[in-house]
């Protein structure tokens, strides 16, 4: 009986741990909010929202973007996809690394757009050098607005790492320094779905440990 209980306990712990690990290795969810009101009536109009996914290794990751909201405006003109980029702001946009080292998508948004929001879902399987996903805003010459990033071009970036920690995604955000100092800002918030699998797995571990501590 004791051996049987230990077997059940070990199996349950391994199952819970695998749920946590699989969540870490499968997906991460974030909500982006970009304040763009300062660009209204700027000579650089029309500006474009630009996404880039650069492959760091041989494994493939897919970044899926959806639920786009352009407050005070809308997407305009034609999109320019490169590499694996497909879809658009009207529905779901995807970029996949692995086959193509450089993947990019940009499309203009109308003058008067004060805020842009969207959701991001990315897989987290990679090897070697991390994959890099970045968000930029381009002016009407297709040059990125200057930011506080080391490359002076990125508003936000996600490095998809190989580590097996709680969060394999390193998120960095920056702000514009031109055309308007500190004018364009971006907020990245982990979505509840990112934590659901982790908390669920931890809950199973706690439940199992409680049962273990009960008198036989």
N, C-alpha and C positions, 0 to 999 in steps of 0.2 A: 504493500500500500504506500509506504514512504517513498520507495523508488518510483512508483507510478506517479505520485504527486510531484516529485522532483522533475520527472520527464515532462509533465504537463507544464510546470512552471518554466522550465528551460525553453520549451517550444514557444510558450506565450511571450517570453521576453525577447526571443529571437525574432518573432513575428512583429512585435511592436517596434523593435530596433530597425528591422528591415523597412517598415513603413516610413520611419523617419529618414532613413538613408535614401530610399527610393524617391522620396519627396525632394530631398536635397539634389538628387541627380537628375530630376525630370523637369521641373518647371519653377519659375518665379514670376510673380505678378506685381506690377507697379502702376500707379496712376500719376500722370504728368500734368502739370499746370504751368503754362508759360504766359507771363504777363507781357503783352506786346503793345499796349496802348500808347507808349511813348513814340512808336514808329508812325503813328497817324500823321499824314501830310508831310512826312520826311521825304527829301528829294530822292532817297534810295528806293522808293516805291516803284513798282510792286515788289514786296519782299516774298521770299519763298521759305517754306519749312523743309528742311533737309534731313534725311536719315542715312547713316552710313554703317554698314556692318563689315568689318575687316576680319578675315579668317586668320587665326593664330596657329592653327595646327591642322591635323588630318581629320579630326572628328567634325561632325556637322551639327550646327546649332540653328534653330529657327526662331527668329524674332517676329512675333505677330502683333500688329498694332490695330486697334479698333476703337469704336465709340468716339470718333472725332467730333469736337464741338468748337466752332469758330464764333465766339461771342462778338456781335456787332458786325460780322462779315461772313465770308465764305471762301472756299477754295476757288481759284479761277484759273483759266487757261488750261494748257495740257501738261500732264505729268511727264517727267523725264526719268525713266527707270534704267538702271545699269546692273549687269550681272543677273542675280537671281530675283531681284525685286519684282513683285507683281501685286496687282490689286490697286487700291487707291483710297483716298480720304472718304469717299462715299460709302465705303463698306469696311473691308478688312484688307490690310496691307501686310505683306510678308517679305522678309529677307532671310535667306539661308546661306550659311557659310559652308566651307568644305570644298565643293566643286569650284566655286568662284572665290578668289582671294579678296576681291573688292566688289561690294554690293552697295548700291546707292539709289536713293529715290528722292526727288524734290519736285514741289509744285507750288505755284504762287498762291498767296491769299490776298483778299481785297483790302484796299486802304480803308482804315477805320476799324479793323479787327483789333479788339482790345485784349482778348484773352484766347488762348488755344489750350484745349484739354484733350487727352486721349489716354487709353489704357494700353499697357504693354504686357505681353506674356512671352517669356523666353524659356527655351530649354536650357539646361545647364551642364551639358555633357561636352567636355573638351579635353584636349591633350596638349602637352607642351606649353607653348606661349598662349596666354588667354586670348579669346576672341574679344574684339572691341566694337561696341555699338555706341554711336554718338549722334547727338541732335544738334543741329546748327540752324541759323537763319541766314539766308543769302539775300544780297541786295539785287537790284535790277541789272547788275553786270555779272551776276552769278558768283560774286565774291562774298565770303562769309563776313558778317559783321564782327568787329573786334570784341574779344571777351577776355576775362581774367584767366582763362585756361593758358597753359604753357605754350600752346600752339596759337593762341590768340584767335581761335576760330570756333571753339566748342562751348555750347551752353550746358550740356549734360552728357555724361558717358557712363556706360556700364561695362566693366571688365568681367567677362565670364571665365572664372578661374577653375583650376583643377582641384583646389583644396576640398576637403570633405567636412569643413566646418558647418556651423548652423546655416550660414548664408554664403553660398559660393559666388555671389555677385557683389562686386565692389562698385558702389554708386558714387559719382562725383558730380557736383553741380557748380556752375559758374554764373557770372552776370556780364552784361555788356559794358564796355568802356567807350564805345563809339558805335553809332553816331551820337548816342546820348549816354553820358556816364551813368552807370548803375540803373539804366532804364529798363532793359529787358532782363527779367529774372525768371528762374524756373524752380519749381518745387516737385520733388519726387517722393511719393508716399507708397510704402509697401501695401498691397491690397490684402484684405483679410484672408483671401485664398492662399496666400503665401505662407500663412501661419497655421492654417487649418490642419494640414497633414502633420506638421510638427507637433502641435498641441494634442492632436488625436493620438499620436504615437506615445507621447509623454504620459497622456492620461491612461493608456493601456498599461504602461510600465508601473505607474503608481497603483493602479488597481491590482495588478499582479502581486506587487510587493505587500499590499495590505493583506491579501489572502495568505501570503507566505507567513506573515507575522501572527496570524490567528492561531489559537491553540488547536492542536490536532484533535 
